């Protein structure tokens, strides 16, 4: 007898609505509704729902029946890489393996063994996940009835919300059909079950070939990912230092090779082009050789392929990465799944590393604001009741036109009971680093009090409605941490940006007229201050110093005509932002620097220009100096 699962996911919605308040005449702010998700709450509710499903199955079908998921029948060509429609059923699996089946009793990277389907990214990620047994237990929660009835639930983060994917224990292929998919290996099922859940999510095993490492990490851990490319500018000392930092933080890492058209590349070094390897460990050998231990995610033609042929490859592998249930004869085969490589060769032959910033034991709260009124900007307000460590992740909404990664600044201000922004506490450069378009801060120590987070864009004309994730090593409790999102007039964001020029003298362009720039990361804010009692027009043409630059507002050299920004007397204004499309690199990143050609006009010349071009291109209207808050 078979029971049909009623849904792909077990999911809940936990909205926390902040009621709309009347407009505050001083700050022009509004509270608005948003969806708040406490990850701990969701996961506990999911587990209860999963248990209820199992009880319902046993009550309906009996104590001895095996579950079959009719929502994802892998025997059909539409859902999987199984053209002969051969099914290795769960009953056959239980009879085939001599030892008792387990989900993840002793998970090791070598248990994640991929076939020739081509989902190397997924299995490179799975090999890395095996180093975190607690994480695997959370991804596939086990119940007393899971193995008996073949009912399994796999946790995936969909739109940053944890949900349970229901799968059965039937797989395409036959016993020993290692040439097909990832499979149950040494009685451990976690890799096969995870692969099946991911295949169900992407609507077929075939589609797993197109999954990227950062997407797989995000789905399985919910954590932010960063990709660091290698090139001729990569500093090996800096790379080694960062890899040790990532390892000490227990971050998860994979490395990818670039796709090559020449087959001689693989023959010369043994590596496979265009695939993902798992980064398992690092070691300083003989006090001077910096080595990286990498794992091979798959096999080909019955043999392990993709092993590095160079120096240090065959150094002993730590016993912690070899399964306990293997004989002395089998151990060399497992060791062949790994190889050591010196950092210089690693940097030369790989195109970069993906770092998953997963922090074990940290809780998370997701804030998903609704879209506000036209002409308003959203800011995040945080009320901290007890001293705590937090990170904030800012997630860009799906693009409507292109997929360009945006840059900007995150300004954190102290707040007060009237919700006005106070003194600037910290300014952080924001640069999206992967296809998921997320940016996460480093851990920050917050003292009790109110804070306002103002997220501005330098590479987009308008600010999208972002989602936010707050992570903390403490359990998520509303009495310790309360967060709300406000819609505010652009003047508040503008004031925050202008606060960055406090204490800076800037360039005295003309008596009483100053131009200042603020460089952070790969962006530069250009601000002007008119202390005179005259209306002026100011033209700025920027040139990058040894770097190509872009701007939606500021003219970039060479410019054929002069476009002017108009400013009233005794006003200040952020005229625009300049940014570069530089990628994160394994070397010290310098601030973006620009040189400027500036021209100021007034009087009759200004009137003539305004008549020809009555509108200018600046994002914010100027603010009178007397109205600027003292921050």
N, C-alpha and C positions, 0 to 999 in steps of 0.2 A: 504494500500500500504506500502511496506517496501523498504528501501534503504540499499544497502550493503556498509559497510565501506570498504574503499580501502586498509587500512593498520592498523596494530595493534598500531602503534605509529605515532605521529606527531613529526618529528625530523629534525634537521639541522646540518650541519657540517660547522664549522667556522675555517678553518685552517689559521694560521699565519705563513708564511714560512720565516725563517731567511736564507738569501742566504749564500752559502758556501764561505768562505774566504780562501785565501791561508794559508798555514801552517805558524804559528809563530815559528820561530826558537828558541826563548828563552823559550817559555812555551809549545810548541808542542800541541797547542790547535786548534780546529776547531769549527766554528759555524755549526749547522746542523738544518734541518727542524724538526718542531714539531707541533702538533695540540694544539691550545689554545682555551679554552672554557670559555667565560664570562657567568656565570650563569644568571645574570640579562638580558643579551642580548637574551639568549636562551628562557627564560621564556616569555619575551615580544613577541618574534616571534611566540612562541607556541600559545599564546592567540589570536594573529591575525589569525593564521591558523585555530584555533578552531572556531572563529567567522565566518570565510569564509565557513567552513564546514556546520555550521548551516544555513547560507544563501543559500547555494547550496541545502541543504535538503528541505527547505521551498519552494524554487523555483521549485524543481523537484516534490515534493510530496504534496505540499499544506499546508495550515495553520493549519489543524486539524489532521494531521497524527501523529502517534506515531512511533518513531524510533526503529528498531530492528537490532541488530548487528549480521550479518550472519557469522562473523569470529569467534564467540564464542557462539555457540548455546548450552546453558546449558541443553536443553531438551534431549541431547544425552548422553549416558552413558560414552562416551569417554571423555567428558569435565566436568563431575561433579558428585557430590554425590546425584543423583536423579534417582534412579533405576526405579521408576514408571513413569518417564517422565512427572511429574506434573509441570506445569508452572504457577506461580503467576504473571500474566502480569501487566504491569505498569498501564493499564486502571483499572484493578481490585484493585490495590493498591490505586489509587486516589479515587475510590468509597468507599473503605473499611474504610479509615480513616476519622473521622468526621471533624477534623481540617485540615486546609490547609497544604499540605506537605511542608517540608523545607529540605534544605541540611544540614545546620549547623547554625541555628539562635541562639540557646542557648545550645551548646554542653556541656554535662557533662559525666564524666567517666561511669556512670551507663547506658548511652545510648548504649554503646558497649556491647551487650549481645550475647554471643556465644551459639550455640546449642551443639549437641553431636558429631559434626564432628571431633573435636579433635584439632582444630587450636588454642590452648590456647596461644601459643607464640604471634600470631598475635593479638588476642584480649586483651592480657595483655598489648601489645604495644599501641593498639588503646585507651584503657582506659586512659593511660598516656598522649597520644596526646591530649585528650579532655581538658586538662588543658591549652592548648595553642590555643585559638580560632583563632588567626591570622594565625597560622600555618595550621590549617584545611582549612581556606579560600584559602590558597596558594595551598594546596594539591588538593582541589576540587574547582577550580574557577567557580563561578556561573554567568550565563548570564540570561537575561530576558526570553530566550527560553528554558533553561535547563529543568525546571519543566513542562513546557507546552508540550514539545515534547519528553521528556524522553531521552535527549541527554546529556551525562555527560562525562567530561574529568577528569581523575585522574592523577596527576603528580607523576611519579616515577623516581628515580635516577638509571639509567641503565649505568653501567660502569662509575659511578660518573657524568654522564651528565643528566640534567633534561629533561624528555620527557613526553608527555601527552598520557595517555592510554585512548582510546575511549571505553566507555561501555554504555549499555542501562539500562533501569529500570526494566527489567524482572528478576525474581528470581525463583530458584527452590522451590517447595513446595506449600502450601496453606495457607490462613489466619489462624493464631494461630498455625502454624506448627513449634513451637519453638524448637521441638526436632531435627530439621534438621540443618539449618545453622544460622549464624547471620542474623538478620532481621531488617526491618524498625521498630524502637521502639519510641513510643511517637512522631510520625510524623517526626522524624529526620532520614535522609537517609544516612548520611555520613559514618557510620560504614559499612552498607551493600554495599554501592558503592565501598568503599575502599577494602573490602573483595573480591568483584567481580573482581576489577581491578587486585588484587594480584593473584586471581585464574586464570585469563586470562594469566598473565605473566608466571605462573608456569604450564600452560597447564592443568588446572583442579582443582576443589575444593578439590578433594582427596589429592592432593600433598601439600596442605597448612599445613597438619599435620606434615610435615617434615621441615617446615620453622623454623629457629632459630631466637631468639630475636634480635641478632645483625644484622642479614640479613634484618629483617623487619624494624628495625630502619633505617638502611642504605638506603633501598629502598624508604622510606617515607620522610626522612629528609636530606639525603646526608651527614650526620654527622658521625664522628668517634665514635666508641663504645669501651668500656673497660669492661671486665668481671673480677670481684673480687671474688674469691672463699673464702668460710668460712672453717675454720678448727680449730683444738684445739689450734693453735698458734694465732688466731685472737684476737686482742686487742680491747676490747669493747669501751674503751675511744677513741682510734684512729678511730674505725669504726664510732662512733657517730660524731666525729669532721669532718670526711670526708663527711658523709651524709649531715651535715649542710652546708658544703662548696658546695656540688653539688646542694643542694636546693637553696642556695643563688645565684648560677650561672645560675639558671633556667634549669639545666640539667634534662633530662628525665630518670626515673629509673624503672626497673622491678626487681622482685625477683623470683627465681625458687626453687622448691623443688626437691629433688633427687628421682629417681624412686625406689620404694621399692617392694620387693617380698612378704612382710608380710602385710596382710590387717589389722592387729591389730594396725598398726601405725596410719592409718586414724581414726579408731574408738576411739583411745585414745586422739587425739588432735583435730579432726575435719578437718584438712587440707587434701588436695588431693596430693598424691605423683606424681612426674613427670610432673607438670604443672607450668605455669607462672602466677604470681600475679603482679598487678600493684602497685607501690609505690606512694601513693597519697600525703602524708603529714607526718610531724614529729611534736612532741610536747613534751615539758618538763612539765609533769603533777605534780601538787602539789610541784613544785620546786625541785623534785628529781627523778621522774620516767621518764625515757627516752622512749617515745612511738613512734611507727611507725604505720601510717594508711595505710592499704592495701586494694586493691579492688579485688573482685572475678570476673573473666572474664565470667563465664558461669553458667548454671543451669543443673540440672539432675533430671529426673523423675518429672518434674513440680515444683521442690523446689530448693531453693538456697543451694548448698552444697559447702563444702570447707571452711566453716567459722571456725575460731579459737574458741575453746571451753574454753580457759583459761582466766586468769585474764585480766581485762581491755577491753575485746572484745566489750562490749556493751556500752562503753562511747559514748556520743553524737557525731554525725558526723557534721562537719561544714556545714552550710546552703549553702555555695558556691558550694558544690558538689551534691546538690539535685536539680533536674530540677524544673523550675518554674511552668510548666504545669501539676502538679500533685495535686491531692486532698489530704485532710488530711488522708483519708483512705488508699491512695496509698503510702504515705510517709514512713511508717514503712517498706514496701517492698523494697523501694530504699535504706533505711538505712541498710538493711540486706546484701546489696552488699559490704559493708565495715566492717572492724573490726580493732580495735586497738590492738597492741601487744608490750610488753616490749622488749627492744633491746636484752636482754640476751636470751629470748625465741626465738626471731627472728633469732639470729645468730645460735642457737642450732638446729633449725628445718629446716632452709633453707640452700641450698648449696652455695648460693652466689647471687650477684646482678650484673645486666648489666646496665651500665651507658652510656647513649647517650649524647655526648658532643655537643648538638645542642645549638647554640647561636642565639637567635632571632634577626633579623635585620642585621646580618653579611652577607657580600657578599663573593663570592668565584670565584677563577680563577683556572681552571684545566690545567695543562701542561702535555702533553703526548708525550714524546720523541720517535723518531724512533730509531731502534736498530743501534748501531754504528759498526765501524770496529772491527775486532778481535784484542785483545791486547790493547784496549782503555777503558777508564773509563769515565762516564758522571758526570759532576758537574753542579750545578745550579748557575747562576749569577743573582743577583738582584740589580737593580738600583732604589734607593728610592729618590724621589725628595722632598717630604714633610714628616715631622715627622709623624710616624704612628705606630699603634699596629697591629701585624700580628701573625698568627700561621701558621705553615707549617706541612702538612700531607704528609707522604711518604708511598706510596702504593706499595706493593710487587706484581710483575706480577704473574699470575696463575702458580703454580708449574708444572714442567714437570714429576717429578718422585714421590716425596713425598709432604706432606703438613706440614713439620716441620716449626715452627715459627722461624724466623731468628732474630738475635740480631746484634747490631753494634753501631757505634758512628756517630753522626752528628757534624762535626766541621764547625763552621761559622767563616770565616776570613774577615777582611777588604780587599778591592781590590784596584787596581790602574788603570789608563787609559790603561796600557799595559796588563791588564788582569792577572797580576801576583798576586798570593796570598800574602796577607800581614799579619799583626799581628793577632793572634788568638783572636777572640772576645768571643766565647762561645763554649763549648764542651758539648754535650747532649747525654746521653745514650739512645739508641733506642731499644725498645723491643716490638715486635708485640703482640697484646693482644686478638684478636678474630680470627674467621675463615676468616674474610675479609682481614686479614694480613696487617692492616694499623697501623701507629704510628703517633700521632699528638703531637707537642710540646705545652707547655703552652704559653699563649700570651707573646710576646716579643716586647719591645719598640725599634723601629729603628729610628735613626737620619738620616738625608739626607746623602747619600753617596752610594758607591758600596760595595756589599758584595758577597762573594763566599761561597756556601754551598757544603761541601764535605761529601758525605754519604758513609761510609765504612761498610763492613760486617765483623763480627767476627765469624759467624757460617756457612759461606758458602765460598767455595774456590774461586769462581768468583763472581763479583758483577753483579746482574741482572739489566735490564733496568727498573728503577722505574718510576712511575708516581708521580706527585706532585700536591697538592692542597694548594693554598695560600688563607687564609681567613682573612678578615679584617672588623671592624665595619664601615669602610668608603665605599662608593660606589666604584665599580671597574672601575678605569679610567686609561688608559694607560699613560696619562701625569703625573700621580702621582706615578705610579709603573710600571716598565718595567722589564720583566724577560726573560732570554734566557738560553739555555742549551748548554754546550760545551762538545765536546769529547776531552779528554786529555790523555796524556801518564800516565801510572801508577806512574811515578816518582812524579807527582804533588800530588797525593793522599798520596804517601809514605812520602813526605816532610811534608804534613799536620799532619800525624800521629806522625812523629818524633818531631814535634814542641811541642808535649805534654810532652816531657822530658826536655824542657828548664827549667833551674833553679833547676832540681832535681839531686842530687848527685848519687843516685843509689848505687848498691853494687859493691865495688872494688874487682873483682874476682882475678885479677892478675895485676901486675904493668901495668897501661895504658889500662886495659880492664875492662869495666863496663857493668853491666846488670841492667836495670831499668824496673820496671813494672808500668803500669798506670791502676788503677782500677776505673771503672765507671759502676754503675748499676750491671748487672749480667755478666760482661765481664772484662777481663784483657788483656791489650796489653803487650807483652814482647819484649823489645828492647835491643839491644846490641851496644856498641861503642868500637871500636878498635883504640886506639890512638897510638899504636906502629907502627913500620915500618916493621912488619912481618905479613905474612899471617897466619891465625889461623883457627882452627876448634873448635866449641863450642857446647857442648851437655848440654841440659837442660831437667831435668825430674821434673815435677810439681806434687804436691799433694794438694788436696783441704783441707781447714780447716773446718771440719764438714759439707762438702757439696760435692756432686758428681760433677766432672768437666769433660769437653770434649774439644778436640782440634783437628783440622785437621793438625796442624804443630808441636806443642809441644808434647813431649812424656809425658804420664800420668803414675804416679806410680801405680802399680809396672811395670817396664820395664825390659825385659830380655836382650836386647842388647842396645848399645849406638848408637844413630843416631846423626850425627854432622851437624851443619850449618857451611858453609865456608864463611869467610870474608877476604877481602884483607886488606892491611895496610891502616891505617888512614881512616877508613870507619865507617858508622853507618847503622843500619838496624833494621826494625821491623821483628823479627824472626817469630812471629805468635801471635795468639790470643787464649785465654782460655775462656770458657763460661760455665755457668750452665743452666739447664733447669728449673730453679725455676719459679713459677708462681707469678703474682702479688698478694700480700696478704694485708689484712687490718691490717698492723702493720708497724712499721718503718723498712725499708729495709736496711740492712747493705751492705757495699761494699763487693764484692767477694774478698776473700783473699786466697792466695796460698803460700806454701813454696816450695823451689827449691833445687835440687841437681845439681850442675854445675861442668862441667869438661872442661878444655881447653887443646888443643893439638897444637903443632907446630913442625917445623923441619921435621925430618925423620918419626916421628910417624904420622904427618899430611899427608906426601906424601904416606905412606902406606895405610892410610885410604881412601884417595882420589882415589887411584888406585882400591881399592875394591868397593867403592861407589862413583862414580864420580859426582852424582847429589844429591842435598839435597832437603829439603821439604819446604823451605821458600817461601812465596808468592811474596815478592819483592826482586829485586837485591839490594845489598848494594849501598849506595851513599857515594861518597868521602866527607870527612868533609869539604874540601875547597869549595865544590859545594852546600852545604846546605844553603838555604836562611836563613837570620836572621829574624825570625818572632817574 
